[in-house]
Amino acid sequence: MKTTTRVVVIGGGVVGCSVLYHLTKLGWSDVMLLERAELTAGSTWHAAGGFHTINGDTNMAALQGYTIRLYKELEEITGLSCGLHHSGGITLADSRDRFDQLLAERAKHRHMGLDTHIVTPEEIRQIAPITNTEGIIGALYDPLDGHLDPSGTTHAYARAARIGGATIETHCMVRETNPRPDGTWDVVTDKGTIHAEHVVNAGGLWAREVAAMAGHYVPLHPMEHHYLVTDDIPEIYERDTEHPHVMDPAGESYLRQEGRGLCIGYYEKKPRAWAIDGTPWDFGAELLPDDLDKIGDSIEFSYRRFPVLATAGVKRVIHGPFTFAPDGNPLVGPVPGLRNYWSACGVMAGFSQGGGVGLMLAQWMTTGECERDSAAFDVARYGNWIGKGYTRPKVVENYMTRFSVAYPNEEKPAARPLRRTPMWDVFDGMGAVWGHQYGLEVVNYFAEGDEPRHETPSFRRSNAFGATGRECRAVREAVGINEIHNFGKYSVTGPGARDWLDHVMAGRVPPPGRIGLSPMLSPSGRIIGDFTIACLGEENFRLTASYGAQAYHFRWFMNNMKPGVQVTNISDRLTGFQIAGPRAREVLQACTRADVSEMRFLDVRPLTLGMIDGLVQRVSYTGDLGYEIYCDPMEQRTLWDLLWSAGQSFGMRPFGMRAMMSLRLDRHFGAWLREYSPDYTPAETGLERFIAWKKPTEFIGRAAAEKARAQGPARRLCMFDIEAEDADVMGDEPLWINGEVAGFCTSGGYSHHLGRSMAHAFVPTPLIAPGLEAEIEVLGVRRRAHRIDAPLFDADGARMRG
């Protein structure tokens, strides 16, 4: 066995073999995979083997499309069969909400180039005649859906990797993974120790145990999962063509042809977590005892939906474990805090996503970044706050709602509330309707009187609409107050702080007492951060950005660290409030003896407010006159009492994130991971105006950004108002110009201040013109849209800056 290698991949399932193959495909041939038993001897061997492209996240859907297209390439490379069956598939909708979800998915597919179709009940009976369409409104048909041979596919990945120079060691048990001071690793096995530059955890069912060897907690948990294989069914084997897949979300089931019969699996509402205290090392090529009572209700429902099942015998019962992350997406990428240690875990849909996951991780390892926004699958989307007590109930919730309608405004209740600020009980007593971000409770809006304390999940305007409008009007007409705990915050200090910031940030680093707005770029010139930089002194800076991107951003900081600078994540060590609106200055003045009229837009200064020594920044994401006031969490309640008491004379009201996201539309402000993400460049989004092109520093991404600037972007972000009715843009809706799909929306909503439905959308640069007329498809209906050249609120910034 080799004793040195560039990469050790731990785990011989479909994901580990995919990672190994893609590393060789991208030029790293000195790579090695270690498997404790035989290849596929985990959850891979008993997988149902289905694949599909549908996913609520467009980047995940694209990775699934790549995975499906890859299989023919693997067969050509290796000469092995993946057992491909492109039978097509339909997803049924039995309610208006389910149908709205399918309409939204179909709309996304238009600009993604996926050839899916909405079909009627009559068409469903033609495509999948065993389906009882009673109560069905329609379905989404995808011709790429299908299934394959799990073992054959995994071995095809493995052979392709070997052809590329990789080594695979089976029956090789990893005992320890020990880091060296230089960032390399000693991987201790029962066959000896291997020195590797990189380690990849693709441990599948054992990913938790593999991660623990490196002192890392990976938030995933195995769940028991059933599927059945029937005896021969004449309605199946007498067909001229293979019966397509059928997803029946209402019945919690998926169905496909298996030989002369059917295979049907269930995501039941009463699931059971498996191996709570850890996966036994000797578990592998075996199944769990049958437990049909657990899926009894689902089976009964499926017999009504597919009557042929009622008379078909059951040939096999497959009951085995699969791992899930709390949100059901994979956990991929460099593990924060561990040098050269990578995650490829939680890939529940391995034969839909495994190829894309392997490609993304291999790109990340070989080039430093992957070609797509990684937010949906990045292991860094969970921070060090997460633990077993949160993971398990969240995984159970995800499993039991896997086939439920995925509403854009739904706040799922499991494992909440977990993290709360000192203001939680105050706001809860004021009628707060709570959301959450990165484990933290965040106010979405405030219910008043007999308004319900729960937002109705919907693809259309919800019962939060009235309350959100009330809060928006309070900000625009008087003054609103909003907690600012959900900002990521970082302290940057030391004699090298300014030079370091000039290197990692593309924008201008401000002088003392001032704030700067700056994008942070990857080497390819794409946007990986949207930051506010406050200079508190020549060697003392404070950064603010997205709260949910903390681990992602801090990992980047650590990977690009230089001597003479210290960066500390202080996101939860600093909190406070934002006050915004035309009377915000009067409220602030009433709380301090200092003259706040002298504070200019983008000033930052320490202020004593009552008994609190705070830090005040004159900036507001609402686009209005506003201030961010920071303090120690221990003093937050005292600061609240002061601001709230003073604010009553000026009409102060609290507002939440729903209002914030409406107000930002008035000024055409973009949002992180919607308008600003690693999928886009500064030139495309308008952030290039915040790049300090004249500064002498070779900031990260400069060469790529300058090249993009010189060439000019092929598309630009524009703002539209829409003739909507009861539904607004959520994101990824197609933009039609002259009868063709020409672009897509990044986000949108209803501007309560302007009384308009609005949306950000990318438009091909040659088509952009004053007064451009277009259509935006919202839930299957193309709505007239008109490009807005300049903000309709405070167009010259006089109110915000004055």
N, C-alpha and C positions, 0 to 999 in steps of 0.2 A: 504493500500500500504506500502511496505517496506520503511524504512527511511535510512537504511545503506546497502551497498553492496560493493563487491570488484570491480565490473566493471559495468558501465552503458553504454550500446550501444544505441545510438540515431539513430533511423530509422528502420522501419519494412519492408524494401524491401528484396529482395533475398540476398543481400550482408550482411545486418545487421543480418539476421537470420542465415546465414552461419557462421559469426564470432561468434555469440552466441553459435551455436552448437559446433564449433570446440574448443571453450574455455572449454566447458563441456567435450568434448572428451579427452582433455589433462589434465583434473583433476580439473579445476576451476568451481565448481558448484554454488558458490555464485555470480551469474552474473544475470544481469537484462537488458531487452530491453524495451525502451520507444518508442511508436509510436503515433503520433498526431491524427491519424484517425484509419483505419483498416490496417492490414497487407496487403502489396502489393499496398497501395493507393498512388503510385507515378508513376514512369515510369515502374515499374515491371508489373503492371496488363495489360498494353497494349503492352507489348513486343511480338515480333513475336515468341520467344521461341526457336530459332535455336541454335545449338551448333556445334562446329568444333574444330579441333586441330591445324590447320595451323596458324602459327604466325612467323614473321620474326625473333623474338628473341627466342632462344631455351629454355630459362627458362620459358618464357610465354607459349610456346607451351607445355612444360611439365606440367605446372599448369593447362592448358586446358585439357590435357589428364587425369590428376588426377580428375578434376571436372566431366568429363564425366563418368569415372569409379565409382565415388562416388554415383551416382543416384541409382543404384541397391542396394547399401548398405543402403541408406536412406529408400528405400522401405522395406527392410528386417527389419530394426530397428523399423519402425513406423507402418507398415501395410498400409500406405497410398500409393496411386499411384502417380508417377511423370508424368504419361502419356508419357512414353518413346517411341520414334520411331527411331530406328537405321536404317535409310533408306539408309545410305551412301551418298556420294556427290562428284561432280566433279567441278573443277575450269577450265574454258575454257581459251585458249590462241589463240589470233587471229593475233599475230605478233611475230617476232623472239625475241624481248626483253621480251614479256610476257612469251614466252616459256622458255627463259633462266631463268627467275625468278622461274618458276615451276621446272625446272631441278635442280636449286640450292636448292629449298625447299625439293625436293625428296632426294637429296644427304644428307641433314641434317637429314632427317628422318631415314636414314639407321643406323646411329650410335645412334640415340635416341630410336630405337626399334619400330618405328611407321611403320605400314604396309600400305604404300601408293604406288600408281603405276602410271606411265605415260601411258596414253592410246591414241590411234589413233582416228581420226575422225570416222572411221568405228566402233570402239569399243564404242565411245560416242553415236552413233546412236542406239547401242544395249542397252546401260545402260540407256540412257535418250532419248527415241525416239521422244519426242516432240521438240527436239533441231534441229534447222537448222544449219548444220555444214559448210555451205558455208563460206570460208575464214578462217576456224579454222585449226590451225596447230596440236593441240593436247590438252590434258587436264591432270590434276592431280586428281586421284581418291582416296578418303579416305573412307574406310568402316565404320569409327566411326562417321561420320557426322550424324546428325539427328535433331530432335526437340522434345519438351516436352510441358507439361502444366505449364505455369508460376505460376499460382496460386497454383496448387497442389504441385508443387516442393517447393515453398516458405513455404507452410504450413507443408510440410514434414520436412524441416529444423527446423521449429519452434517446431513441436512435438518432434523431436529427442532431441532438446535442453531442452525442458521441462522434458523429460525422464531423462536427465542428471542432473536435479536439477535447471535449469534456470527458471527465472520468466519473464513473458511478460505482460506489461501494455499497453493496447490500449486506444485510446481516452485520451491520456496523453500528453499534450503540454509542451515542454520544453521552458521556458522563458529566463533562464540565466544559464551560467556555470561559476562559480566563484572559482578561485584557493585559497587554503589555504596555509599558509607559509610552511607547512610540505610536500607540493606537492600533497596533496589530493584535491578533488573537491566537491563543493556544487552544485548540479544540481537542479535548481529551476524550478518546474513545476506548472501547474494549479491545481494539486492535493496535493502539498506540496513539501518540499525540501528533496532531497536524498543526503546523504554523501557517496561519492564513492572514492575508491583509484585510479581508472582509469576511463577515459572517452574515448569512441570511437565515432568518427563522421562518421556515415554511413548514412548521411542525404540525399543522392541521389540528387534529384532536389533542395533540400533545403540545401545542404552541404555548400554553400557559406554563408548562413545566420547562420547556426549552428557554422561554424568556426568563424564568426565575433563576436559571443557571447564570445569567448575566446580571442579576439583581434588578430585573425589569418586570413590571406588571403589565400584561397585555389585556385590555378589557374585552374579553370574549367569553362565551360559555357554550358548551354543547347542549343541544336539545334533541330529545327523542323524536323521530319522524317515521311515519308509516306510509308505505304504498303497497298496493295489491296488484297481482298479476292474475288475470282470469284464465279460465279454460277457453277453448275455441268458441267463437261467436260467429254464426253464419253471416250476420249483417256486416261483419268485418272481413272475413276471409273470402266472401263471394264478391267483394268490390273489385273493380278493375284497377283502382289506384289506392294508394295507402290513405287511410283515414287521417285527417289532420289533427293536430293538437287542439284541445278545447280547455280554456281556462274559465272556470266558473267561480268567480270571486264570492258570489252570494252563498255558494255551497262549499266554499273553502277548499276547492279541489282543482287538480289539474289532471288531464286525461290524454293519453296517446295510444296509438296502436303498438302492440307488442306481439310480433309473430302473427298468429291467427286469432289473437284475442286482444285484450286491452290492459294497459297499465294505468292505474289511477292512484294518485297520492293526495294527502290531506294536510292542511294547516288548520287544525282544529282549534276551537275556542278554549279548550281545557288542556293545554299542553303540559308537558312535564320536562323540567330541566334534568340533565343527566350528569353524573360524575361531579357532584357539587364540590367535593373536597379534592378533586384532581382526577385525571384520566389514568387508569392503571397502565403501567408500561407493558404488561403482558396482554392487553386487549388488542385486537387487530382484525384478523379475518374471521370474525364471528358476528352474529347479530344479537339483538336484545330479545328477551322473551316477548311473544305476541301480547298485545294489550288492546284488543279490539273494542273493549268497552269504552276506552278513552276516545275513540273516533266513531262511536256508535251513531251519534246524531248526524255526523257528516256523511257516513255511509248511507243512512236512511235518506238524506236529502239527495245524494247523488243518484240513488235508485229512481227517484222521481224525475230528476233532470235527464238521466240516461236510462230509460226503461229496460234496455237490453241487459243491464247489469243484474236486474232482479232475478233473471233466470240463468245467469252464467255462474258456473262454479268458480271457486277461487283456487288457482293452481299454486300460488306462492304468496306468502306474507313477508314483506321486507320491513323490518323494524330496526333502524340503526341510528346512530347519533351523527349530527352535523354541527359545526361550530358557527356561531353568530356573534357579531358585534352588536352593541346596543341599538344602533340604527339600521342594522342589516347589511351595511356596506363593508367592503374589505378594509383591512388595516395594513397599509402599504407605505414604505418609504423609510428614510433614515430615522432611527429611534432617537428622540431628543435626549441629550445627556450622555449618549454612548457613541464614541467615535467608531466609524466603519462597521456599525451594527445595523442591520436592515430587517424590516418586517415585511412578510408576505403571508399574512394570516387572515382568518375570518372570511375567507372567500367562499361563502356558502354556495353560490351558484358557480361552481368551478368550471363547468363546461360552457357557460355563457360568458364568464368573465376571466377565466384563467389565462387565456392568450393575451388579452389586453393588460392584465396585471403584470404578466411577465415582461411585456414590452416596456411598460412604464417604469418598472423597477430597474430593468437593464439600462434604459436611457438615463435614469437618475444616477445610477452607479458609474456609468462610463462617461457621461458628459456633464454631470452636476445638476441637471434639471430634466424634466420630462416635457413632452411636447404639448401636454394639456394641463389645464388647471387641475391640481390634485386634491382640491378641498374635499370632495365627496369621499375619497378613499385614503387620504393621508392619515397615517397613524397619529400625527400631531394634532388632529382635530379634538383629541381628548388630552387633557392636561394631567398633572400629578394629583389633582383633586379626586380623580375617579378611583373607586375601589370595588371589591367584590360585592359589598352591600348595595351598591348602585347598579353594577353591571347585570347581576342575575335578574332582578325584577324588570329591568329595561329590556333585556334580551327576551324574556318571557312575553312581555307586552308586544315586542316587535314580531315575534313568531305568531302570536294569536291574532294580530292585526295585519299580517302580511298580505292578505287578500281583501282587507277592508279598503274602503275608498280613501285615497291619500289626498286629503284636503290641504290647500296651501296655507290655511290659517289655523290648522288644528294644533292644539297644545295637549299632548298626551300626558296622562296624570301619573304614571308609574314612577317610583323613586323620587317623588317631589312632595314638598319642597326639600331640597338638600342644602343649598348654600343661600344664606339670607343676610342682608345688611341690617344695621341697627334700625333702619326705617321700615322694615317689613311690617311690623304690627301696626305702625301708624298708618301706612298706606292701606293695609288690609282693612283697617277700621274706617277708612275713607271710601271704601267700595272698590278697591283695586281688583282688576281682572288680570291675572298673572300669566306671563309667558316665561320662557327660560332661554338662556343662552350660556353655553359652556358650563352647565351645571348651576348657574346663578339665576335666581328669581328676578324677573324684570317686569315692571308694570306695562301692560299693553294699553290699557285705558281705565278710566274710572267710571263705574256704574253709579247712577244716582237714583234716589227714590225707589220705585219698585222695578227698576231695570234689572234683568237677571245678571248674576255674577259669573256668567259663563258665555263665551262667544260661540254662537252656533257655527260649526264648521260648514263651509260652503265654498263653491267656486264663484259664487255671485256675491253681491254686497251683503254683508252679514248684519246681525243685530248690533254690531259695534259701530255701524255707520253714523248713527245719530250722536252717540257719545263722542266719537272722534271729531265730528264737525263742531261740536260744542267746545272741545278743547282747542281746536285750531282757531276758532274765533276769539277765544280768550287770549291767545298769544298775539294774534294780529291786532286786536283792539285794545288790549291793556297789557297784561304781563302774565306769563305762565312760568311754572317751576317744575323742574324735571331732575330726577336723580342721575348723576353721571358715574355711577359705579361701574357701568358696563362699557368702559373704555379700557383698552389695554394701555398700561402706563409703564414707562421705563426711565430709570435714572442713568444718565451717562456722565461720568465724571473722570477727572484726571488730566494731566498735562497734554495728553494726546487726544482728548475728547473731540476737539473741533476738527482736527485732521482726519480722525476716524469717521466722523459724521460726513465730512466732505467726500470720503471714499465710498461709503455704503449708501448715501443718499444722493439722488440726482439733483435735488433742488439746492437753493441757497441756504447756507447755515446762517441764521440771523445774528445780529449783534446783541449784546446784553440788553435785557428789558424788552425784547421783541420776539415775535412768533413768526415762523416761516412754515409754509405748506409745501410738502415735498413728496414726490413719488419715490419709491425704492424699486430698483430694477434688477432683473436677473441678467446674467451675462449675455443672453440673447436679446436684451432690450425690452422684455415684457414686464408688466407691472406686477410686483410681488408685495407691494405695500403702499398705503396712502396715509402719510404721517403728518402730524403737526409737531414742529420742533420749537420748543420754548427755550430761550437762552436765559438762564438765571445768573450766569456769571461766565467768565472766560473759560473756566474748567468745570462748569456745572450746567447740564442740559436736561431737559425733560421731554420725552417723546410720548405722544398719544396716538393710538390707532385702534383697530378693531379688537374688542375684548375676546372674541372667539378665535382669533388668530394668534393668541399669545405664544403657544408652544411652537407654532410655525415660524413666527417672526424671531423669537428668542433663539431658536435653533440656527437661523440664518446669521444672527448676530454672533453667536459663539463660533460658527464655522468661518467667520471672517474677522475674528478678533485680532487685534494688534497690541503691542506693548504700549504702556502708558495710558490705558483707558480701562475703565471698569463699567460694565453694564449690568444693571440689576433690574429684575422684573418687580415692580412695585404696584402691580395692578390692584392687589387687594390690600395694600398698605395705605392707599390714598383713595378718598372718595369725596363726595360733595354734591353740589347742585348746579344746574344751569338755570339761569333766569333769562327770559327772552320776551321781547315785545316792546312797543313804543314807550312804556313806562318802566322798563327794567332799570334804567339809570337812576330814576327816582327811588326805587326800592333799595338799590345798592347804596345810594347816598344816605338814606335814612338809617343805615346799619353801620356807618363808619364816620370818623371825624375827618378822614382824608378827603381831598377834593377829587372825586372820581370824574368830574367833567374834563379833566386834563388827560384822561386815558384815551388814547387813540385806538382805532381799529388795529388789531394785531399787537397791542401792547400786552405785557405780562408784568405783574408787580405783586410783591407781598403787601397784604392789607390786614389791618386788625379790624375785625368785625365783632363788636361786642367784646366777649372774652376770648374770641378765637383768632389765632394768628393763621390766616389762610393765604392761599396763593390765588390770584385772580387773573384770568386771561380774557381779553375782550375779543371773543369770537363765538359764533353760534351756528350750529348745523341747521337751525330753522331758517337761516337766511335773513333774520331780523336783527335789530339792535339786541345784543345779548352778551352775557358774561358766563364764564365757567369758573366756579368757586370751589377750590380744593381744600380739603382738611384731613386731619387724622380721623379714622373711623370712630375712635373713642369720643370725638367731639362733634360727630355729625348730628346727633339729636339736638345738641345745644345750638348749633348753627341753624338747624331747621326751625327751631322755636323763634330764633331771631328773624330770619327771613320771612317766615310765614306771618308772624305778628306784624312786621313792618309792611308786608305786601297787601294786607287787607284793605288798607286805605287807597290802594291803587288798583283794586280789582283782580288781585292775584288768584289764579286757579292752578291746580296741578294738571299736568298732561303726561301722557305715556308715549310708547313707541309707535303706536298706530298714528297718532297725530304728528309725531316727528317725521315719519316717512311720508306723510301727506304734505307737510310744510316744506320739505326739501324740494318737492316738485316745483313749487312756485319760483324757485331760483335756479332750476335745472341742475341741482346738485346730484352727483352720482353717488352710488352706494358700493361699499366693498363687496366683492364677489358677484356683483350684478354688472355695474358699468366698469368697475375697476377690478381686474383679475389677471392671473397669468395667461389668460387666453387673448389678452389685448395689449396693445402698445400705447404709449403716451400720444403718439401722432394720431391714432385712431380715435382716442377718447377725449382729446382736448387737454390732457394733463401735460402736454409738452410745454404749455405756457408757464408751468411751474418748474421747468428744468433750467438750471443755471448754466446755459450753454457757454458762457464766457469765463466760468471759473476754471483755473488752470489744472484742477485735479482730474486724474483719470478715474472718475467714479465708475463703479461697476455697471456695465451695460452701456457705457458711453459710445463706444464704436458702433454698436448695433443701433443705438438710438439715433446717432448722427446719420447713419446710412439710411435709416427709415425716413428721417426728416428730409434728406436730400431727394429721395425717390418720390416722396409724397405717398400718403396712405391710399390704398385701394377703396377704403370705406371710411366713413366718419360717423360719429355718434351725433344724432339729431334728436330734437324734441318735437313731439306731435301732440295736438289735442284731437280727441276722438269723439265721434258722435255715438257714444255708448248709451246703453239703457240701464240694465241692472247688474252688469258685470264689467269689470275693468281689467286692464292688462296686468298679468302677474309676472310674465317673463317667458321668453322663447316663442312667443306668437309670431307667425310669419307676417312680413310686410309686403304687400302687393303694390306694384307700380305698373301701370299699363297692362293689367291683366296677368302679370307674371310675378312669382315670388322673387323679390329682389334683395330682401334683407330680413332682419328679425329684431324683435324687441328684447331688451335686456331687463327692464323692469317698468313698472307704471303704477297707476292708482288714481284715486280721485282727489283733486285739489279742492278742498272744502272752501278755501278762501276765494279761489277764482271761480268755483262752480263749474269745473271742467274735468273730464276724464283725460288723463295725460299719460304719455309713455315715452321712454327713451328707446331709440331704435338705431341700428346700424344701417346706413344707406350707402350704396356704391357712390363714390365721389363724383363720377361724371353725371350722375342723376340729380345731384343736390342743386337746388335753385330756389330763389325766394318764392314763397307761396306754394311750394311743392305739394301737390295733392296725391294722396295714396289711400290704401285700404289696409286695415289691420284686422286679421282674423281673430275674433274673440268667441270662443266656444262654438266654433263652426259657422259663425256669421261674419262676413266681411263688412267691417264698419268703416265709414268714410273718416279719413284722417287728414289733418292739415299741419304742415310743418310750421313751427313757431321759431322765428329767427332770433328773438331775444326774449328774456324773461318778461312776463306780463306783470310781475310784482317787483317793484323797486329796481327797474331795469338798469338804472345808472349806479345802483348801490348806495344812494345817498342816505337811505334810512339805516342800512346795515353799517355803513362807515361813518355816519355823521356824529 
